[in-house]
Amino acid sequence: LTYMIFWMTRNSRLIRGELEEKIHTTVTKGYVYGVAVLAFVAVAREGLETVLFLTAFAVQDFAATLVGMVVGVGIVMGLSFLMMRGIYRLDIRRFFKYTSVLLLIFSAGLFGYGVHELMEAAEHSGVEIGPLAAHAYDVNPADSASIFHEKGVVGSILKALVGYDGNPEWLRVIVYLGYWAVVGGYLVRSYRSMETLPVSVKDSSKVVSGAASPRKSPL
């Protein structure tokens, strides 16, 4: 996820123009089936991953997994319809920017959770971590059934998505904040430098896109 953040930050300015140029070149050379096969393989790969992912959850709770799957398919169909109606207005650079922030939230949570699991494994092995293993704070309600508890309805969802923890260890907090400082700082500097670039450089994707667009036939 971290590498994906860096890649999206570096390529967000030119990705749209490059994609449209390459697709136009491929189509004009008669390699339409190649584009179709590429799209099919990409969708099939993601579909296979989704099936494997949902199968693991279906074994634990089939009804809840089925409901989530139906809701997810409905959301995807709605978003696909909106994109097909307004895809020409989609700002790829801005889309990558917001997606990078979302990936940053997910990856920071995963990083912190990984540190937590390593600390537990170390303690089970008899390794003393010291003060860093102490809880930095505890905001969990006394009743674990509360929706705001990390094991409650809302808390468990936040824990799965962004690595929420109501009573994290000091080491986890330090690592989490450090990840945000390093990767988040890189994102801020990168996007600020993009805003200060000349217009001709920032809009180069549009220039390439316009140059690559097919001409209308006089017929």
N, C-alpha and C positions, 0 to 999 in steps of 0.2 A: 504493500500500500504506500509506503514511504517513497519507493522508487517511482510509483505511478504518479504521486504528487509532483515530484521533481520533473518527470517527463512531461506532464501536462502543462506545468509552468513554463518550461522551455519551448514547447511547441504550440502553445495556444495561439500565437500570433499568425502562424503560417499554415496551420493544419488544414483549414477549410480550402484555401486556394490550392494547396498541393493535392488534396484529395480530388477536388473537382477537375484539376488539370490532368491527373493520371487517369481518372475515369473517362474523361472526354477523349484522351489519346487512345485508351483501350477500345472504346466503342467505335471510334472512327477507323481503327485498324481491323474491325470486324471480330474482335474478341469478346463479343457480348456474353457468350456462354461462360467465359472465364469469370466475369463479374457475377453472373448468376450462381455459379458454383461456389465462389468465395462467400457470397451472402448466405447461401444454404448451409455451408460448413460452419460459419460463424453462429448462425441461429441454432443449428443442430448441437453444436458443442455446448452452448449455454443451456439448451434444453436438457441435455444429458446431465449436466451438473445440477440443474434444478431438480430433476427426478431423483438423483442420488441423495441430494440434500433433504428433499421432502420424505423420502422413504425412511430415513433414520428417525424423523419426527413422527411419522405415521405409526411406527411400531410402538411408540410411547403413548400417543393420543391421536387416534385416527380421526375422530370427529372434529377436534380443534384444528388439526392439520388440513382437513377437507375444507372447513370454513375459511381458513386463512388462504388456501389455494384459490378458492372461488373469488374471494375479495381481491386477491392479488391479480388474478386474470382480468377482473373487471376494471381495476385501476389501469392496468397496462393497455387494455383496449381503449379506454377513454383517452389516455395520454397519446396513444398512437393516432387516434382520430384527430386530436387537436394538433399534433405535429404535422399530419398530412395536410391539414387545412392551413397551417401557418408556418410551415417549415422554412419558407423563404425569408421570414423575419427573425429566424433564430440566430442570435449572436453567439457564434461558437466560442469566441474568446471569453465572453462573459459567462457562458455556460461552463467552460473549463475552470474559470476562476471560482465560481460558487461550488462546483463539484470538488475542487481541490480542498476547500475549507471543510466540506462534508467528510471527505476521506481523511483529513487531518483529525477530525473528531473521532472517527472510528479507529484509526491507527493508534492514536494516543491512548484510547481506552484499552485496546488490545495489548499495547505495550505495558500499561500499568497492571493489567490482569495477569500477564505473563510473569511479571516480577512478583506478584502476590503468590502465584502458584509455585514459583521457584523458592520463595521464602518458606512456604509450607513444606515443600519437599526437603529443604535443608533442615528444618526443625525436626521432621520425622526421622532424619538421618542422624540426629544428635548434634548438628552444627549450631553453635550459639551465634546469633546475629547481633545481639545487644540492643541498645536503645532504638536502633532503626526499625526493630520489629514491633515497637510499641505503637499503639493507636494514636494517630495525630488528633483525631476528634471522633465523636460518636453522635450522629444526628438521627440514628434509627429510633423510632418510637418504641416504647416498652412492649407494646403488643406487636408481635411479628405478623399478625394478620392484617395490620393496617396497610392501606394501599400505598402509603409513603415509605414503608419499610422496604429495604432492598430485596426482601423476599416476598413482598406484596405484589399486587397486580401491576401498579405503575412502576415500582422499583425494580421488579424483575425484568420488565421490558427495557428500562433504561440501562440496567446492568448488562443485558444481552447486546444492546445497540452501541452504547457509548462507554461501557465499563464502569458504570456508576457503583460506588461503594459507600455505604453510610458510615463505616468506621475503618478507613484505610490506615495502613501502617505508614510511618514516616518515610521509609524508603520508597514506597509506592508513590506518595505525594511528591517527593523530590524528583523521582524519575518522570512522573507525569508532567510536572511543571517544566522540567528541563527539556522534555521532548517538545512541548509547546513553544518554549523559548527558542530552540534551535530551528526546528522545521517551520514553525509559525513565523519566526523572524525572517527566514529565507523567503517565504511566500510574500511577506509584506515588502521586503526590499525588491524582489523580482517584479511585482506588479507596479510598484512605484516607479521603477526604472522604465517600465513599459509606457507609463503615462507621460514620461518626459521625453520619449522618443519622438522624432519628427513625424508628421502626419504621413508622409510618403512611406516611412518604414512600417508604421503601425497598420496602415491600410494596404500593405503590399499583398495581403491575401485577397483583397477585393480586386486589386489590379490584375493579379494572376487569374482570378476567377473570371473576370470580365474578358480577359484575353483568351481564356480557354473555352468560353461558351460557344456552342456551335452556331454558325450563321444560318439564317433562314434561307431556304431555297427559293429562287425567283419563281418557281412553279407553284 
